[in-house]
Amino acid sequence: METSLQQSKRLPSNQKVVLVTGASSGFGRAIATLLAQQGMTVFGTSRNPDTYLTNEFELLPLDVRSMDSLKACLKTILQHMNCLDVLINNAGYATFGAIEETSLTEAKAQFETNFFGVASTIQAILPIMRQQGSGHIINISSLSGLAPVPFHGYYSASKHALEAYSEALYHEVKPLNIRVSLVEPQAFNTGIQMQPPQNLMPIYDIGRQKVVGNIEDSIRTGQSPTMVAELVLQILTSSSPRLRYRAGNLAKVFHLARRLLPEPVYEQIVRYHFKLDATSSKFRPSNA
């Protein structure tokens, strides 16, 4: 007799059981809401679920940095549903600041959530998907993981690590009928808050402010995160989902520019985009 876990691999896409981390706002909330509207059973997570109201899906407590928290979250889901078909790793935050002015403690905290939080969640869920004989993992990455952004070095590095990790995982679990996809969005109007380092250095003020101002403007005037949610739905309903999906024209342009243009030309594009050359002389100490 087949178990309910084994039976889940034949469920239509609109009956899948989905876990979305970081679902209190931004991409996570948009994704969880849309998938629930499509008839899927969606569990979202937040470190403080009582702070947010949602009628579309259930919001569970989860800190992706804690294995105990992960185990408790999965136990709750499996007690109710006895299966888990889709994992969408969205929980994360963004630091900004020059490499030099960001402490290693702050850098490690960025990786602890953006990279190791994803790895821990996948580590906990893969045994469930292996037993089912199916599953789909979607990791929300960033354009920064493809095209590193100045003054977002550690954030970019955490997403770049996620890119490599996801690609390796894609090949490892494909024979197990478990799919892995990456979504690489540009800046969208998610309201994400960027966290500065504690010890800012005046020598980097002008460049940092240029880049952060550019990104904040892009977020404020960006498209709705619903566009990314619709892309996730497209991935989940595809008969042959790919590994990588870029969200937004800027993400596609920068990806192509990085691949096709000579490195000096691409470097000029980055510096022009963030208006760094206009202030480059002010980066140097007076005795340089």
SEKEPA-633635 format. One record per residue (C-alpha): residue number from 1; residue in three letters; x, y, z. Coordinates in steps of 0.001 Angstrom, whole numbers, plus 524288, in hexadecimal, padded with zeros to 5 digits. Example, Ala and Ser with C-alpha at 12.3 -4.5 7.8 and 13.67 -1.06 7.14 Angstrom:
2
lodren, bami, x, y, z
1, ALA, 8300C, 7EE6C, 81E78
2, SER, 83566, 7FBDC, 81BE4
***
This chain:
288
lodren, bami, x, y, z
1, MET, 80000, 80000, 80000
2, GLU, 80535, 80D81, 7FC73
3, THR, 80770, 81748, 80750
4, SER, 801E5, 82509, 80699
5, LEU, 80FC1, 829DE, 80426
6, GLN, 81102, 8212E, 7F831
7, GLN, 8038F, 82502, 7F34F
8, SER, 80718, 8337B, 7F3E0
9, LYS, 80FF5, 83290, 7E800
10, ARG, 80417, 830E3, 7DF40
11, LEU, 7FC6D, 83C8E, 7E45F
12, PRO, 7F881, 846EB, 7DA6B
13, SER, 8003E, 85382, 7DBC6
14, ASN, 7F4D1, 85ACC, 7E1D1
15, GLN, 7F411, 850E7, 7ECDF
16, LYS, 8024B, 85183, 7F0F9
17, VAL, 80672, 8541F, 7FEEC
18, VAL, 80FCD, 85FA8, 7FF11
19, LEU, 818E9, 8659F, 80928
20, VAL, 81D37, 873B8, 806D1
21, THR, 82764, 87949, 81014
22, GLY, 8278A, 887DD, 812BA
23, ALA, 8193A, 88967, 80F0B
24, SER, 8159A, 894F4, 81796
25, SER, 81856, 89EF9, 80CE4
26, GLY, 81E8F, 8A15C, 7FFA1
27, PHE, 82100, 8960C, 7F664
28, GLY, 81D6C, 88BC8, 8007B
29, ARG, 81011, 8915F, 8037B
30, ALA, 80CF4, 8938F, 7F515
31, ILE, 810FE, 885A5, 7F1B7
32, ALA, 8099D, 87F67, 7FD05
33, THR, 7FD55, 88750, 7FA16
34, LEU, 7FD23, 88427, 7EB8F
35, LEU, 7FFA4, 875A1, 7ED71
36, ALA, 7F4EF, 874EE, 7F7B8
37, GLN, 7EB9C, 87BBF, 7EE5A
38, GLN, 7EED1, 8711E, 7E474
39, GLY, 7E9F2, 866C7, 7EDE7
40, MET, 7F6D6, 86233, 7F37A
41, THR, 7F835, 85FC8, 8020C
42, VAL, 80218, 869F8, 8062C
43, PHE, 80983, 86B86, 812D1
44, GLY, 8111E, 8781E, 81412
45, THR, 81B20, 87B0B, 81E87
46, SER, 81FEC, 886BA, 82620
47, ARG, 8286A, 8889C, 8320B
48, ASN, 81D08, 8904D, 837F5
49, PRO, 81086, 88B33, 831BC
50, ASP, 8078A, 891A9, 83BC1
51, THR, 80BD9, 89EF2, 836B5
52, TYR, 805DF, 89CB9, 82943
53, LEU, 7F7EC, 89A02, 8252A
54, THR, 7F4A3, 89105, 819EB
55, ASN, 7E83B, 889E3, 8162A
56, GLU, 7ED6E, 8836C, 809DC
57, PHE, 7F6F1, 879E9, 8102D
58, GLU, 7FBB4, 8755B, 81D6D
59, LEU, 80798, 87C75, 822B7
60, LEU, 8104B, 87419, 82B67
61, PRO, 81BAE, 8783C, 83419
62, LEU, 82904, 87518, 82E55
63, ASP, 836CF, 879FF, 83010
64, VAL, 83EAD, 873BC, 8251C
65, ARG, 84B12, 8755D, 82D34
66, SER, 8460B, 86BAE, 8375A
67, MET, 84506, 85D1B, 834A8
68, ASP, 83BCF, 85B90, 84040
69, SER, 832DE, 865C3, 83A3E
70, LEU, 8336C, 85EB9, 82D34
71, LYS, 82FF6, 851AD, 83346
72, ALA, 82472, 8579C, 83A94
73, CYS, 81F58, 85E16, 82E2E
74, LEU, 82041, 851A3, 82621
75, LYS, 819F0, 849B9, 830F7
76, THR, 80E2F, 852D9, 830C1
77, ILE, 80CBC, 851D5, 82203
78, LEU, 80E12, 84315, 8217E
79, GLN, 8046A, 84154, 82C8F
80, HIS, 7FA51, 84875, 82458
81, MET, 7FDC4, 84433, 81694
82, ASN, 806B8, 83855, 81742
83, CYS, 80E2A, 83D35, 80B58
84, LEU, 815B9, 848C8, 805FA
85, ASP, 816B4, 84A94, 7F752
86, VAL, 81CF8, 857EC, 7F583
87, LEU, 826FC, 85FBE, 7FD30
88, ILE, 8290C, 86E07, 7F9BB
89, ASN, 834C0, 873E0, 800B8
90, ASN, 8327C, 8827A, 8017A
91, ALA, 83686, 8865F, 80F4B
92, GLY, 841E4, 88FD4, 80F51
93, TYR, 84654, 89DC0, 8111C
94, ALA, 84FF8, 8A728, 80AC9
95, THR, 85BDC, 8AD89, 810C0
96, PHE, 86290, 8B907, 80A5E
97, GLY, 86FBB, 8BF24, 80C87
98, ALA, 87D95, 8BE72, 80791
99, ILE, 884E5, 8B1B8, 809B1
100, GLU, 88EA7, 8B866, 812A9
101, GLU, 88477, 8BEB5, 81B72
102, THR, 87C7C, 8B225, 81D04
103, SER, 8811E, 8A9BF, 82851
104, LEU, 882BB, 89B23, 8269F
105, THR, 87845, 89945, 83101
106, GLU, 86EB6, 8A0FC, 8289F
107, ALA, 87313, 899A8, 81C79
108, LYS, 8711D, 88C7E, 8230A
109, ALA, 86384, 89095, 82782
110, GLN, 86024, 893CF, 8195B
111, PHE, 86486, 88656, 814ED
112, GLU, 85DF5, 87FC3, 82089
113, THR, 8509F, 88410, 81B97
114, ASN, 8521C, 88577, 80CDE
115, PHE, 85A4A, 87965, 80A58
116, PHE, 85B05, 87031, 815F1
117, GLY, 84CB8, 872B8, 8193A
118, VAL, 84937, 86DA5, 80BB2
119, ALA, 852A4, 8623C, 80CE5
120, SER, 84D23, 85E74, 81A44
121, THR, 83F2B, 85EE3, 8155A
122, ILE, 84269, 85683, 80992
123, GLN, 84A20, 84D0E, 8120F
124, ALA, 83E1C, 84B36, 81A96
125, ILE, 8348F, 849A2, 80F4B
126, LEU, 83C0A, 84121, 805AD
127, PRO, 8394B, 83477, 80D4E
128, ILE, 82AB9, 8375D, 80C29
129, MET, 82B8C, 83998, 7FD92
130, ARG, 833FE, 82D83, 7FBA3
131, GLN, 829E4, 8253E, 80291
132, GLN, 81F33, 82B28, 7FA1D
133, GLY, 82706, 828B6, 7EDDC
134, SER, 824A2, 836B6, 7E976
135, GLY, 825C9, 844E9, 7ED23
136, HIS, 82961, 85257, 7E83F
137, ILE, 832A1, 85BD6, 7EEF3
138, ILE, 832A6, 869FB, 7EA7D
139, ASN, 83D22, 872F4, 7EFE8
140, ILE, 83B0A, 88193, 7EED9
141, SER, 8483F, 8870E, 7EB31
142, SER, 84B43, 8949D, 7E5CB
143, LEU, 850F3, 89BD0, 7DA3B
144, SER, 85BF8, 89EAF, 7E3E7
145, GLY, 85F4B, 89043, 7E3B0
146, LEU, 861F9, 89162, 7D51B
147, ALA, 8676A, 89F30, 7D4B2
148, PRO, 86D89, 8A309, 7E1CF
149, VAL, 86A1A, 8B0CC, 7E64B
150, PRO, 8741E, 8BA08, 7EC5E
151, PHE, 87155, 8BCCC, 7FAB4
152, HIS, 868EC, 8B090, 7FAF7
153, GLY, 8749F, 8A78C, 7FAC9
154, TYR, 87087, 89E17, 80563
155, TYR, 86259, 89DDD, 8010A
156, SER, 866DE, 89B32, 7F323
157, ALA, 8702C, 890B9, 7F81E
158, SER, 8654D, 889E7, 7FFB4
159, LYS, 85CD0, 8896E, 7F37D
160, HIS, 86844, 88542, 7EAF5
161, ALA, 86A98, 879F5, 7F45B
162, LEU, 85C2C, 8767E, 7F34A
163, GLU, 85D90, 87602, 7E47B
164, ALA, 868AC, 86C1E, 7E502
165, TYR, 86216, 8641B, 7EFB2
166, SER, 85544, 86368, 7E831
167, GLU, 85BC6, 85F63, 7DB82
168, ALA, 8630B, 8544B, 7E23C
169, LEU, 85697, 8500C, 7E936
170, TYR, 84F23, 85046, 7DC55
171, HIS, 857D7, 8459B, 7D6BE
172, GLU, 8585D, 83D8A, 7E342
173, VAL, 849B7, 83C21, 7E562
174, LYS, 844F6, 83BD8, 7D746
175, PRO, 845BA, 82CDF, 7D6DF
176, LEU, 83D1D, 82CC0, 7E312
177, ASN, 83245, 8341C, 7DBE8
178, ILE, 834D7, 84033, 7E431
179, ARG, 835BE, 84CDA, 7DC91
180, VAL, 83DA2, 858EB, 7E020
181, SER, 83B76, 86687, 7DA8E
182, LEU, 8415D, 873EA, 7DCF2
183, VAL, 83A25, 880CD, 7DB8A
184, GLU, 84355, 88C58, 7D95E
185, PRO, 83BAF, 89915, 7DAC8
186, GLN, 84042, 8A702, 7D91D
187, ALA, 83B81, 8B120, 7E2FC
188, PHE, 82CC3, 8B08E, 7E4C3
189, ASN, 823AF, 8B895, 7ED39
190, THR, 824A2, 8AF63, 7F8CD
191, GLY, 8277E, 8B96C, 80365
192, ILE, 8338A, 8B1C4, 80776
193, GLN, 83BAD, 8B8CD, 811A6
194, MET, 84A5C, 8B94A, 80FD5
195, GLN, 852D5, 8B7F7, 81BD9
196, PRO, 85F30, 8C049, 81CEF
197, PRO, 86B83, 8BC33, 82434
198, GLN, 86D94, 8C1BF, 831C0
199, ASN, 87A86, 8C84F, 82ED6
200, LEU, 878F9, 8D095, 822AA
201, MET, 88576, 8D690, 81D25
202, PRO, 884B4, 8E46D, 817A3
203, ILE, 88E0A, 8E117, 80C88
204, TYR, 88341, 8D8A0, 8068C
205, ASP, 877C2, 8E1C3, 80921
206, ILE, 87646, 8E76A, 7FB67
207, GLY, 876F2, 8DA84, 7F413
208, ARG, 86E68, 8D379, 7FDED
209, GLN, 8640F, 8DE02, 7FD87
210, LYS, 86405, 8DDDE, 7EEA4
211, VAL, 861D5, 8CF3E, 7EDF4
212, VAL, 8580F, 8CE58, 7F919
213, GLY, 8506A, 8D9DE, 7F3A8
214, ASN, 84FEA, 8D346, 7E65D
215, ILE, 84AF7, 8C694, 7EC43
216, GLU, 840FB, 8CD49, 7F500
217, ASP, 83BBB, 8D4BC, 7E939
218, SER, 83AEC, 8C7FC, 7E198
219, ILE, 83371, 8C189, 7ECAC
220, ARG, 82A37, 8CD07, 7EE74
221, THR, 8270E, 8CE0E, 7DFEA
222, GLY, 82847, 8BF99, 7DCFA
223, GLN, 81DEA, 8B64F, 7D835
224, SER, 814D4, 8AF29, 7E159
225, PRO, 81A0E, 8A284, 7E76B
226, THR, 80DFA, 89C30, 7E18E
227, MET, 815E3, 89AE9, 7D504
228, VAL, 81F7A, 891EE, 7DBF9
229, ALA, 81417, 88A77, 7E1F6
230, GLU, 80E8E, 8883F, 7D459
231, LEU, 81BCE, 8835E, 7CFD3
232, VAL, 81C37, 879B7, 7DB1C
233, LEU, 80EB4, 874D9, 7D763
234, GLN, 81375, 87324, 7C961
235, ILE, 81F04, 86B28, 7CE46
236, LEU, 81673, 86267, 7D699
237, THR, 80CEC, 85FB4, 7CB9A
238, SER, 81767, 85D30, 7C154
239, SER, 8194F, 84F3D, 7BCC8
240, SER, 827EA, 85193, 7BB4A
241, PRO, 82C5B, 85C78, 7C46B
242, ARG, 839D6, 8624D, 7C25D
243, LEU, 8444B, 864CE, 7CC70
244, ARG, 84511, 873A7, 7CA93
245, TYR, 83AB3, 87E17, 7C889
246, ARG, 83DB2, 88CA9, 7C804
247, ALA, 83320, 8961C, 7CC7C
248, GLY, 8330D, 8A397, 7C676
249, ASN, 8393A, 8A98B, 7BA69
250, LEU, 844C7, 8AF27, 7C1E4
251, ALA, 8482A, 8A1AA, 7C713
252, LYS, 8480B, 89C43, 7B945
253, VAL, 8502A, 8A77D, 7B3C5
254, PHE, 85A98, 8A6DB, 7BE55
255, HIS, 85B71, 89820, 7BD02
256, LEU, 85DB3, 89919, 7AE65
257, ALA, 86741, 8A45A, 7AFF5
258, ARG, 86F0F, 89CAC, 7B9E6
259, ARG, 86FC8, 890E9, 7B0D3
260, LEU, 87201, 8975E, 7A3C1
261, LEU, 8796F, 8A40C, 7A5AE
262, PRO, 8880B, 8A57E, 7A805
263, GLU, 88AF4, 8A745, 7B65B
264, PRO, 88FAC, 8B584, 7B533
265, VAL, 88315, 8B92D, 7AE1F
266, TYR, 87AA2, 8B26F, 7B84D
267, GLU, 8823D, 8B942, 7C319
268, GLN, 87F35, 8C66F, 7BCDA
269, ILE, 870C1, 8C300, 7BC27
270, VAL, 87068, 8BFD4, 7CAB1
271, ARG, 8777F, 8CC51, 7CE7F
272, TYR, 86ED4, 8D476, 7C58B
273, HIS, 86267, 8CE1F, 7CAB0
274, PHE, 865F0, 8D16D, 7D8BF
275, LYS, 86C5D, 8DE88, 7D53B
276, LEU, 878F4, 8DA7B, 7DBE5
277, ASP, 882A7, 8E0D7, 7D28E
278, ALA, 87CFE, 8EE3E, 7D505
279, THR, 881CD, 8ED51, 7E302
280, SER, 88D0B, 8E3C1, 7E1A1
281, SER, 89759, 8EE12, 7E4E4
282, LYS, 890E3, 8F055, 7F203
283, PHE, 892E4, 8E21E, 7F5C5
284, ARG, 8A175, 8E485, 7F71A
285, PRO, 8A7C2, 8EA04, 80373
286, SER, 8AE74, 8F710, 80149
287, ASN, 8BBE6, 8F0C4, 802A8
288, ALA, 8B910, 8E5E2, 7F8CA
***
